[in-house]
Amino acid sequence: MAEEEYRSVQLIDGEGEFNDAGVEHFMKITRLAECGLSYAVVSIMGPQSSGKSTLLNNLFKTDFREMDALRGRSQTTKGIWLSKCQGIDPYTIVMDLEGTDGRERGEDDTAFEKQSALFALAISDIVLINMWCHDIGREQAANKPLLKTVFQVMMRLFSPRKTTLLFVIRDKTRTPLEALQPVLREDIQKIWDSVSKPEAQKDTALSEFFNVEVTALSSYEEKEDQFHDQVAELRQRFVHSIAPGGLAGDRRGVVPASGFSFSAQHIWKVVRENKDLDLPAHKVMVATVRCEEIANEKLSHLTSDEKWLELEEAVQSGPVAGFAKKLEAILDAYIEEYDEEAVYFDESVRTAKRKQLESRALHLVHPTYQALLGHLRSNSLEKFQKDMESSLNSRKGFAASVRDCIESSMFEFDQGSADATISRTDWDASKVREKLHRDINAHANSLRNQKLSELTNHYEDKLTEALAEPVESLFEAAGNDTWASIRNLYHRETRNALSEFSTSLSGFELEKVIFDERITNLKEFSKSVVVKKAKEEAAKVLIRMKDRFSTVFSHDKDSMPRVWTGKENVRKITKDARTSALKLLAVMCAIRLDEKPDKIESTLMSALMDAPTALGRRTVTSLDSLASSTWEEVSPSNTLITPVQCKSLWKQFSSETEYTVTQAISAQEAHKRSNSTLPPPWAILAIAILGFNELMVLMRNPLYLLLLFVMFLVSKALWVQLDVAETFQHGILPGILTLSTRFLPTVMNLLRKLAEEGAQPPTAPQSTQNNPPLDTQSFRSDSQRHAPPPLMTPAPDVPSSSSSTVSSPRSGVECPETKHFVEVDTEASYTS
């Protein structure tokens, strides 16, 4: 590795091609880039085969190829070679240029000489001019074309730096150096004066461009030991050559070591293109390129930095405590590395590229910062939601809970964002903070609407429960004070609900308009419950009327079932029942929550109850007052049943209850018939007159009388056993069919009973007296046990209505609406 470090490398080949890869390898092996500005560049010019390479190898311990004198004098160095000096501080680069005036290139090919000379002057701190001692003072000396070339190309450098020209006089004779030096300086001055210069630099002195130094060395071949001693002495002059007062000249245009390769390549490119070389601009250009390269390198390292990748990954999972400090430490490390490597480049360029590096680095990490803010926003929003839930569970006011939770959540976000913000940046978390605030407000509004909805629904349910069933119950028992009771219930429950509701709403701190609106809405809902229930009951008013009619008509004042004995005033009872039903209709006709008086009941009474009747139907003229769709003093919105609808309902009601009245009247007549045991007097008189002869015959012949008496007893027994009266109540044809099926079993049963009674042995008179007489009721029971069931025929169908039943002793009349049978039963007992 040490040998390779000091191995020479060709910088530019004989064809003028720059060896970029070789130079980069040389810089890497020799660690030139680490030197900053602490390095010097030494180059040597001179005629071909003048011992330049030999001098450099002895002076700087390099390994440049030397000419083999045994093989003859020829070109040894082609192009420009590069090597590192051994054992000299600072780091010194040595360049061995191709010799001038060589026969290989020819007399007319001087382009490469000029290009290499300009290249050496542009990048070198010290230029060695190798010349023979015997050429000093000679007009046609070999070094004069070389010096002229150096001075000519110097004019092509825009604002050149001051370079040290060290003339090395080779093969020094016995003439002292002090005697040779004035002559050499005079020759140099003449060459300088003879070179054409730009108008601006026509009178410029040589000393403004060059520091001229002169040294002499003995012959390497004849006085080798003396040569080595003089070279060792000269070597000491290159130690600390760049220090103030050192051998190196002006260092203004020095390019930092890390940019040496690029600088040399660019200078050579400009030289080959035969352009004027602007060294200050070149310095800025090199600084720009190298600082850009350094910045890109640091940015590339940052993207793959393990600490940064770990931090970035951690942020993806959630907030990271101390994010800003950790990130600043990473960024500062790379910024410091940049500063260390770019410290020797142009300050303005270095500073600009440093800012660019910071900007690009911050741009690289900014998405992670935004992700961190996103986590902070999500956590703060989640904290607000949890705090709100806990606060509301503690019965705290909603508005106060929102204020406290917002303050706590925003404080947490502000702390987190401050911890995540880097001091050197202008990163602003205000947009994320505003979004968080909007999200919190949106959630708070949503939660408020939800809670208000729940609160409203709670009190609506409470009002529904408190009003619906009680109102329905009041309508079922409708009377004169029904609406007064409903109003009292409505006002009481609404007042209580509104009081509790307003107390609950105060915790939300609503605006007065919204507060009043919600109070009004709940009040309207309370009214709507009553109105809805009233409409539902109005739809069932016909059923309610028939139930009311049935209740009043079929029960007495003690609520006992009415027995139709014939003494009741059916007309009065019917009127009372219909009046009660009509009052119920009047109650259901309109909503009366405003306590305004109306004439609905009186209108209905006058039109439906007080109007003249003909055959049970109202006349058309009596109902003219109901030929309207509105009630007087009642708004259409409060109307449940219109007058026209009342007229229609009453007609249907009368039709459906008429049968009940008819059945009641029939029950009374049946009761009267069942209680009438004797024929009318005229019938008795007719029987006595017309049956006098037959009566006399019976009186003269007691056997006939006995026979009639026996026939009467048998007939009576059969009548009771067959239950003839009840059988024929269901119709003549069903009665006949029933009797035909029951007659023979009944007769047989009766004969069997008589045979059993006759077969009993005679007993004492006392026991005979104790035996009960034959009871026709027992015959009836036996015959019914053995007889088939009677054939029943249902009564004809009538329109459906509420059920009502009228009854009398031993007779009953069932309303046909119940689809039961109408039965009239008269029983008689026979006693022997």
Secondary structure as UniProt FT lines:
FT   HELIX           2..5
FT   STRAND          9..12
FT   TURN            14..15
FT   HELIX           20..30
FT   HELIX           32..35
FT   TURN            36..37
FT   STRAND          39..45
FT   TURN            48..49
FT   HELIX           52..60
FT   HELIX           69..71
FT   STRAND          80..84
FT   STRAND          91..97
FT   TURN            103..105
FT   HELIX           111..123
FT   STRAND          126..132
FT   HELIX           133..135
FT   TURN            136..137
FT   TURN            139..140
FT   HELIX           143..154
FT   TURN            155..156
FT   STRAND          157..158
FT   STRAND          163..170
FT   HELIX           177..194
FT   HELIX           199..201
FT   TURN            202..203
FT   HELIX           206..208
FT   STRAND          210..216
FT   TURN            220..222
FT   HELIX           224..236
FT   TURN            237..242
FT   TURN            244..245
FT   TURN            252..253
FT   HELIX           257..259
FT   HELIX           260..272
FT   TURN            273..274
FT   STRAND          277..278
FT   HELIX           279..303
FT   HELIX           306..317
FT   TURN            321..322
FT   HELIX           323..342
FT   TURN            343..344
FT   HELIX           347..393
FT   TURN            394..395
FT   HELIX           398..420
FT   TURN            423..424
FT   HELIX           430..476
FT   TURN            480..481
FT   HELIX           482..506
FT   TURN            507..509
FT   HELIX           512..539
FT   HELIX           541..554
FT   TURN            557..558
FT   HELIX           570..588
FT   HELIX           600..604
FT   HELIX           605..609
FT   STRAND          613..614
FT   TURN            615..616
FT   STRAND          617..618
FT   HELIX           621..626
FT   TURN            632..633
FT   HELIX           636..638
FT   HELIX           643..674
FT   HELIX           681..690
FT   HELIX           692..700
FT   HELIX           702..722
FT   HELIX           724..728
FT   TURN            729..730
FT   HELIX           732..759
FT   HELIX           765..770
FT   HELIX           776..786
FT   STRAND          805..808
FT   TURN            809..810
FT   STRAND          811..814
FT   HELIX           816..818
FT   STRAND          823..824
//
